Amino acid sequence: MKKEKKKKTSIPWLQLLAGALLGVFFAEIIFTTTRSLEWFIVGFASFIISFYLHMILHEGGHLLAGLASGYQFVSFRIGSVMWIKIQGKICRKKLSIPGTGGQCLLDPPEPTGGQYPAVFYNLGGGLANLLLAAIASVSAFAMGTVASKVILLPFALIGIYLALMNLLPLKIGGIANDGYNIKTFRKDADSARAFWLQMKINKQQSDGGRLRDVPEEYFDLADSEEKGNPLIDAIKVFRFQRQIDEKDFAGARESGEKLLAEKDLLSVYRNLIKSDLLYLELIGPCRTEVVERLYTPEFEKYLKLVKSYPSAQRLHYAYAVRYAHDEAAAASAREKFEKVLKDYPMLGEIQLERELMEEI
């Protein structure tokens, strides 16, 4: 347990150190270029705006690298604003995923000779940040003006920072970054295939499909005994959710508890599983000790972060109806459930969520 705790705390320290160095370099740029308060404000504004610009550029890098590798467009998200291709038509939706500033998801091509083209797609975001950071740096010194340095060098620093945070193999905020994905699926063919399967399943869900309709062979890696591999764990989580979609609640409970017992499971997966296990407990035996074991203060914080998920409002509704017996809370959760469904991008999930609400 001590070893696991050390893993969890090392990444925030790395981010803090990198952020501190970033601040030092920013201050050095400003005060060696000019001591003017006005220019400091301009530089600080550039620093902030650059974060948002580089988020867009990062996801754009994934998009271009993916398209160059034969991928097809599925969705592009910055913050909570998402553009998603649903049955051939691009629609604007809303979705916020904790721990991510954006996301570009594509439909991968079929493997060639057993090889899955995934490295360049994952590298694309960080490479875009680095390339544009280099261009900004060269331009700043080539122009040589105070304005060019104060505006462009903070942009370059942010690009380098985000590239490192994405290309160095890390788990940040309970999510494996691009570098960690590359490190994982380059080790063995199963990991590369798991990444490909994730993208294929997401494509089917984006088109309105449901997990129960996904081919059975897409879940064969869920039987893998390998632990601590985020890519293969994702397939295990998909199968767990598929069991719920098939209304195999007993099988889902067994699969979910088995997954929760894995100490290296990413927190993003752990919370998804806890959410569904708690729901199953609430509509089933509703044992006080089990509900309290799952509904911890930490989990309650997670639910606040994912309040835009229909599943979160469904869980609030089930808790209010089956456990707390709070009519006002139930009515509020039901209203929020209907509200989040309006902008939710996954049509198949919307159908499932309505069915699961009826189970309550």
C-alpha positions as a Python dict, from the first residue, in 0.01 Angstrom:
ca = {
    (1, 'M'): (0, 0, 0),
    (2, 'K'): (285, 236, 73),
    (3, 'K'): (426, 180, -273),
    (4, 'E'): (89, 267, -432),
    (5, 'K'): (61, 585, -228),
    (6, 'K'): (404, 694, -342),
    (7, 'K'): (299, 651, -706),
    (8, 'K'): (-7, 869, -656),
    (9, 'T'): (173, 1156, -491),
    (10, 'S'): (479, 1169, -718),
    (11, 'I'): (296, 1308, -1022),
    (12, 'P'): (146, 1617, -850),
    (13, 'W'): (495, 1701, -724),
    (14, 'L'): (628, 1671, -1079),
    (15, 'Q'): (355, 1901, -1204),
    (16, 'L'): (421, 2150, -926),
    (17, 'L'): (793, 2148, -1000),
    (18, 'A'): (735, 2194, -1373),
    (19, 'G'): (484, 2470, -1302),
    (20, 'A'): (727, 2646, -1067),
    (21, 'L'): (1003, 2632, -1328),
    (22, 'L'): (757, 2766, -1583),
    (23, 'G'): (681, 3061, -1355),
    (24, 'V'): (1051, 3130, -1299),
    (25, 'F'): (1121, 3130, -1673),
    (26, 'F'): (821, 3355, -1734),
    (27, 'A'): (940, 3607, -1474),
    (28, 'E'): (1292, 3593, -1618),
    (29, 'I'): (1161, 3668, -1967),
    (30, 'I'): (954, 3964, -1851),
    (31, 'F'): (1211, 4124, -1622),
    (32, 'T'): (1506, 4080, -1857),
    (33, 'T'): (1303, 4215, -2149),
    (34, 'T'): (1129, 4505, -1975),
    (35, 'R'): (1050, 4623, -1624),
    (36, 'S'): (734, 4797, -1738),
    (37, 'L'): (414, 4706, -1552),
    (38, 'E'): (217, 4743, -1875),
    (39, 'W'): (434, 4487, -2052),
    (40, 'F'): (413, 4255, -1753),
    (41, 'I'): (33, 4261, -1783),
    (42, 'V'): (62, 4190, -2156),
    (43, 'G'): (298, 3901, -2087),
    (44, 'F'): (71, 3759, -1819),
    (45, 'A'): (-229, 3781, -2053),
    (46, 'S'): (-26, 3599, -2319),
    (47, 'F'): (64, 3336, -2060),
    (48, 'I'): (-304, 3268, -1980),
    (49, 'I'): (-433, 3283, -2338),
    (50, 'S'): (-154, 3050, -2449),
    (51, 'F'): (-292, 2770, -2228),
    (52, 'Y'): (-621, 2776, -2415),
    (53, 'L'): (-456, 2813, -2755),
    (54, 'H'): (-225, 2521, -2690),
    (55, 'M'): (-516, 2302, -2577),
    (56, 'I'): (-681, 2361, -2914),
    (57, 'L'): (-351, 2311, -3097),
    (58, 'H'): (-282, 1992, -2902),
    (59, 'E'): (-612, 1832, -2998),
    (60, 'G'): (-568, 1965, -3351),
    (61, 'G'): (-233, 1787, -3362),
    (62, 'H'): (-402, 1461, -3269),
    (63, 'L'): (-660, 1522, -3541),
    (64, 'L'): (-404, 1589, -3815),
    (65, 'A'): (-178, 1302, -3709),
    (66, 'G'): (-475, 1068, -3698),
    (67, 'L'): (-607, 1172, -4038),
    (68, 'A'): (-256, 1129, -4181),
    (69, 'S'): (-254, 774, -4037),
    (70, 'G'): (-582, 679, -4204),
    (71, 'Y'): (-818, 756, -3916),
    (72, 'Q'): (-1164, 908, -3970),
    (73, 'F'): (-1318, 1193, -3771),
    (74, 'V'): (-1548, 1104, -3479),
    (75, 'S'): (-1536, 1387, -3225),
    (76, 'F'): (-1336, 1694, -3122),
    (77, 'R'): (-1379, 1851, -2777),
    (78, 'I'): (-1231, 2162, -2616),
    (79, 'G'): (-1338, 2212, -2255),
    (80, 'S'): (-1703, 2110, -2246),
    (81, 'V'): (-1782, 2199, -2608),
    (82, 'M'): (-1784, 1898, -2840),
    (83, 'W'): (-1829, 1853, -3212),
    (84, 'I'): (-1927, 1494, -3284),
    (85, 'K'): (-2015, 1308, -3601),
    (86, 'I'): (-2343, 1124, -3545),
    (87, 'Q'): (-2463, 906, -3832),
    (88, 'G'): (-2273, 1115, -4087),
    (89, 'K'): (-2370, 1458, -3950),
    (90, 'I'): (-2149, 1678, -3731),
    (91, 'C'): (-2341, 1806, -3428),
    (92, 'R'): (-2248, 2039, -3142),
    (93, 'K'): (-2291, 1887, -2797),
    (94, 'K'): (-2167, 1937, -2440),
    (95, 'L'): (-1951, 1700, -2240),
    (96, 'S'): (-1702, 1766, -1962),
    (97, 'I'): (-1452, 1498, -1861),
    (98, 'P'): (-1260, 1563, -1535),
    (99, 'G'): (-883, 1569, -1578),
    (100, 'T'): (-895, 1660, -1947),
    (101, 'G'): (-892, 1999, -2118),
    (102, 'G'): (-999, 1849, -2448),
    (103, 'Q'): (-1011, 1531, -2650),
    (104, 'C'): (-995, 1423, -3013),
    (105, 'L'): (-1140, 1079, -3086),
    (106, 'L'): (-1118, 915, -3427),
    (107, 'D'): (-1214, 592, -3600),
    (108, 'P'): (-894, 392, -3664),
    (109, 'P'): (-822, 203, -3985),
    (110, 'E'): (-805, -174, -3997),
    (111, 'P'): (-469, -319, -3884),
    (112, 'T'): (-212, -401, -4150),
    (113, 'G'): (-7, -715, -4100),
    (114, 'G'): (-116, -727, -3736),
    (115, 'Q'): (11, -371, -3677),
    (116, 'Y'): (-214, -102, -3531),
    (117, 'P'): (-127, 256, -3640),
    (118, 'A'): (-148, 435, -3306),
    (119, 'V'): (193, 587, -3223),
    (120, 'F'): (176, 890, -3454),
    (121, 'Y'): (-184, 965, -3349),
    (122, 'N'): (-80, 974, -2982),
    (123, 'L'): (235, 1174, -3058),
    (124, 'G'): (47, 1429, -3267),
    (125, 'G'): (-75, 1651, -2983),
    (126, 'G'): (259, 1691, -2806),
    (127, 'L'): (446, 1733, -3134),
    (128, 'A'): (208, 2013, -3236),
    (129, 'N'): (279, 2192, -2905),
    (130, 'L'): (655, 2152, -2948),
    (131, 'L'): (658, 2257, -3314),
    (132, 'L'): (460, 2574, -3254),
    (133, 'A'): (663, 2651, -2941),
    (134, 'A'): (980, 2630, -3152),
    (135, 'I'): (832, 2855, -3421),
    (136, 'A'): (726, 3109, -3157),
    (137, 'S'): (1073, 3109, -2997),
    (138, 'V'): (1255, 3157, -3328),
    (139, 'S'): (1011, 3430, -3432),
    (140, 'A'): (1049, 3615, -3101),
    (141, 'F'): (1428, 3635, -3125),
    (142, 'A'): (1425, 3694, -3501),
    (143, 'M'): (1201, 4000, -3461),
    (144, 'G'): (1388, 4108, -3149),
    (145, 'T'): (1125, 4353, -3027),
    (146, 'V'): (993, 4380, -2673),
    (147, 'A'): (643, 4297, -2795),
    (148, 'S'): (754, 3983, -2978),
    (149, 'K'): (939, 3848, -2675),
    (150, 'V'): (671, 3935, -2420),
    (151, 'I'): (394, 3782, -2632),
    (152, 'L'): (562, 3488, -2807),
    (153, 'L'): (800, 3351, -2543),
    (154, 'P'): (525, 3277, -2286),
    (155, 'F'): (343, 3097, -2569),
    (156, 'A'): (658, 2893, -2632),
    (157, 'L'): (699, 2808, -2263),
    (158, 'I'): (341, 2686, -2234),
    (159, 'G'): (386, 2472, -2544),
    (160, 'I'): (697, 2306, -2403),
    (161, 'Y'): (531, 2249, -2065),
    (162, 'L'): (218, 2089, -2211),
    (163, 'A'): (423, 1878, -2452),
    (164, 'L'): (630, 1739, -2165),
    (165, 'M'): (323, 1674, -1949),
    (166, 'N'): (169, 1480, -2238),
    (167, 'L'): (467, 1300, -2389),
    (168, 'L'): (641, 1190, -2068),
    (169, 'P'): (469, 865, -1960),
    (170, 'L'): (249, 979, -1670),
    (171, 'K'): (-84, 915, -1502),
    (172, 'I'): (-229, 1257, -1428),
    (173, 'G'): (-555, 1304, -1242),
    (174, 'G'): (-625, 934, -1263),
    (175, 'I'): (-590, 933, -1643),
    (176, 'A'): (-304, 788, -1850),
    (177, 'N'): (-155, 1052, -2082),
    (178, 'D'): (-44, 1011, -2444),
    (179, 'G'): (310, 916, -2349),
    (180, 'Y'): (187, 649, -2110),
    (181, 'N'): (-38, 508, -2383),
    (182, 'I'): (255, 488, -2623),
    (183, 'K'): (476, 324, -2363),
    (184, 'T'): (204, 70, -2285),
    (185, 'F'): (92, -38, -2630),
    (186, 'R'): (444, -52, -2769),
    (187, 'K'): (525, -325, -2516),
    (188, 'D'): (291, -586, -2661),
    (189, 'A'): (35, -649, -2933),
    (190, 'D'): (-253, -690, -2687),
    (191, 'S'): (-211, -334, -2559),
    (192, 'A'): (-203, -194, -2913),
    (193, 'R'): (-515, -392, -3000),
    (194, 'A'): (-686, -273, -2680),
    (195, 'F'): (-626, 88, -2788),
    (196, 'W'): (-771, 10, -3131),
    (197, 'L'): (-1074, -159, -2973),
    (198, 'Q'): (-1141, 142, -2748),
    (199, 'M'): (-1153, 368, -3051),
    (200, 'K'): (-1377, 127, -3243),
    (201, 'I'): (-1620, 91, -2953),
    (202, 'N'): (-1631, 468, -2910),
    (203, 'K'): (-1712, 504, -3281),
    (204, 'Q'): (-2006, 265, -3251),
    (205, 'Q'): (-2133, 445, -2941),
    (206, 'S'): (-2099, 782, -3118),
    (207, 'D'): (-2319, 651, -3400),
    (208, 'G'): (-2591, 566, -3150),
    (209, 'G'): (-2493, 205, -3093),
    (210, 'R'): (-2503, 35, -2755),
    (211, 'L'): (-2246, -185, -2586),
    (212, 'R'): (-2481, -483, -2600),
    (213, 'D'): (-2469, -455, -2982),
    (214, 'V'): (-2087, -445, -3007),
    (215, 'P'): (-1938, -772, -3142),
    (216, 'E'): (-1848, -1019, -2867),
    (217, 'E'): (-1489, -1052, -2993),
    (218, 'Y'): (-1427, -687, -2907),
    (219, 'F'): (-1429, -787, -2539),
    (220, 'D'): (-1202, -1093, -2547),
    (221, 'L'): (-917, -898, -2383),
    (222, 'A'): (-1139, -852, -2077),
    (223, 'D'): (-1038, -1206, -1982),
    (224, 'S'): (-671, -1104, -1965),
    (225, 'E'): (-500, -1166, -1632),
    (226, 'E'): (-273, -866, -1687),
    (227, 'K'): (-319, -599, -1420),
    (228, 'G'): (-228, -231, -1413),
    (229, 'N'): (-249, -189, -1791),
    (230, 'P'): (-486, 107, -1850),
    (231, 'L'): (-560, 7, -2210),
    (232, 'I'): (-663, -349, -2128),
    (233, 'D'): (-842, -229, -1813),
    (234, 'A'): (-1056, -7, -2037),
    (235, 'I'): (-1181, -316, -2221),
    (236, 'K'): (-1261, -480, -1886),
    (237, 'V'): (-1463, -174, -1788),
    (238, 'F'): (-1644, -177, -2122),
    (239, 'R'): (-1745, -540, -2067),
    (240, 'F'): (-1866, -456, -1715),
    (241, 'Q'): (-2081, -178, -1862),
    (242, 'R'): (-2198, -414, -2136),
    (243, 'Q'): (-2328, -654, -1873),
    (244, 'I'): (-2536, -369, -1730),
    (245, 'D'): (-2667, -287, -2078),
    (246, 'E'): (-2766, -654, -2116),
    (247, 'K'): (-2938, -631, -1773),
    (248, 'D'): (-2704, -901, -1643),
    (249, 'F'): (-2688, -726, -1307),
    (250, 'A'): (-2555, -1027, -1115),
    (251, 'G'): (-2270, -1072, -1362),
    (252, 'A'): (-2198, -698, -1353),
    (253, 'R'): (-2172, -702, -972),
    (254, 'E'): (-1922, -986, -988),
    (255, 'S'): (-1715, -819, -1261),
    (256, 'G'): (-1724, -481, -1088),
    (257, 'E'): (-1610, -610, -751),
    (258, 'K'): (-1328, -801, -920),
    (259, 'L'): (-1211, -485, -1096),
    (260, 'L'): (-1227, -277, -778),
    (261, 'A'): (-995, -528, -611),
    (262, 'E'): (-720, -437, -859),
    (263, 'K'): (-499, -188, -674),
    (264, 'D'): (-347, -35, -990),
    (265, 'L'): (-681, 45, -1155),
    (266, 'L'): (-694, 409, -1271),
    (267, 'S'): (-916, 627, -1054),
    (268, 'V'): (-1126, 727, -1355),
    (269, 'Y'): (-1221, 360, -1404),
    (270, 'R'): (-1258, 298, -1031),
    (271, 'N'): (-1513, 577, -995),
    (272, 'L'): (-1711, 464, -1300),
    (273, 'I'): (-1736, 114, -1154),
    (274, 'K'): (-1825, 242, -807),
    (275, 'S'): (-2103, 450, -958),
    (276, 'D'): (-2264, 153, -1131),
    (277, 'L'): (-2211, -85, -839),
    (278, 'L'): (-2377, 164, -606),
    (279, 'Y'): (-2669, 196, -846),
    (280, 'L'): (-2707, -183, -859),
    (281, 'E'): (-2699, -200, -479),
    (282, 'L'): (-2961, 74, -450),
    (283, 'I'): (-3207, -95, -687),
    (284, 'G'): (-3129, -434, -534),
    (285, 'P'): (-3070, -533, -170),
    (286, 'C'): (-2988, -171, -71),
    (287, 'R'): (-2779, -277, 228),
    (288, 'T'): (-2671, 13, 447),
    (289, 'E'): (-2317, -116, 498),
    (290, 'V'): (-2260, -161, 123),
    (291, 'V'): (-2406, 178, 32),
    (292, 'E'): (-2185, 349, 292),
    (293, 'R'): (-1878, 157, 173),
    (294, 'L'): (-1928, 282, -182),
    (295, 'Y'): (-2071, 629, -116),
    (296, 'T'): (-1763, 782, 48),
    (297, 'P'): (-1684, 1156, 79),
    (298, 'E'): (-1424, 1113, -197),
    (299, 'F'): (-1681, 952, -424),
    (300, 'E'): (-1927, 1232, -349),
    (301, 'K'): (-1665, 1481, -473),
    (302, 'Y'): (-1631, 1277, -792),
    (303, 'L'): (-2008, 1295, -851),
    (304, 'K'): (-1990, 1673, -834),
    (305, 'L'): (-1721, 1671, -1103),
    (306, 'V'): (-1933, 1457, -1337),
    (307, 'K'): (-2267, 1626, -1275),
    (308, 'S'): (-2307, 1665, -1653),
    (309, 'Y'): (-2321, 1284, -1689),
    (310, 'P'): (-2672, 1133, -1703),
    (311, 'S'): (-2541, 840, -1498),
    (312, 'A'): (-2450, 1077, -1212),
    (313, 'Q'): (-2801, 1223, -1198),
    (314, 'R'): (-2950, 873, -1229),
    (315, 'L'): (-2744, 769, -927),
    (316, 'H'): (-2856, 1076, -729),
    (317, 'Y'): (-3215, 985, -814),
    (318, 'A'): (-3172, 622, -709),
    (319, 'Y'): (-3004, 730, -383),
    (320, 'A'): (-3284, 975, -303),
    (321, 'V'): (-3564, 727, -386),
    (322, 'R'): (-3427, 398, -255),
    (323, 'Y'): (-3199, 501, 33),
    (324, 'A'): (-3260, 856, 159),
    (325, 'H'): (-3636, 855, 81),
    (326, 'D'): (-3607, 1225, -1),
    (327, 'E'): (-3880, 1332, -244),
    (328, 'A'): (-3738, 1681, -300),
    (329, 'A'): (-3390, 1546, -381),
    (330, 'A'): (-3545, 1286, -611),
    (331, 'A'): (-3742, 1549, -801),
    (332, 'S'): (-3433, 1767, -836),
    (333, 'A'): (-3222, 1476, -965),
    (334, 'R'): (-3493, 1377, -1213),
    (335, 'E'): (-3510, 1732, -1348),
    (336, 'K'): (-3130, 1752, -1383),
    (337, 'F'): (-3128, 1411, -1550),
    (338, 'E'): (-3363, 1531, -1824),
    (339, 'K'): (-3162, 1852, -1862),
    (340, 'V'): (-2823, 1684, -1915),
    (341, 'L'): (-2972, 1441, -2167),
    (342, 'K'): (-3052, 1729, -2404),
    (343, 'D'): (-2685, 1798, -2481),
    (344, 'Y'): (-2538, 1454, -2413),
    (345, 'P'): (-2362, 1324, -2726),
    (346, 'M'): (-2409, 945, -2701),
    (347, 'L'): (-2755, 849, -2830),
    (348, 'G'): (-2721, 482, -2735),
    (349, 'E'): (-2627, 573, -2380),
    (350, 'I'): (-2930, 800, -2358),
    (351, 'Q'): (-3155, 503, -2440),
    (352, 'L'): (-2982, 292, -2176),
    (353, 'E'): (-3000, 567, -1914),
    (354, 'R'): (-3375, 597, -1961),
    (355, 'E'): (-3412, 221, -1922),
    (356, 'L'): (-3203, 222, -1604),
    (357, 'M'): (-3411, 506, -1463),
    (358, 'E'): (-3718, 286, -1510),
    (359, 'E'): (-3550, 16, -1299),
    (360, 'I'): (-3556, 252, -998),
}
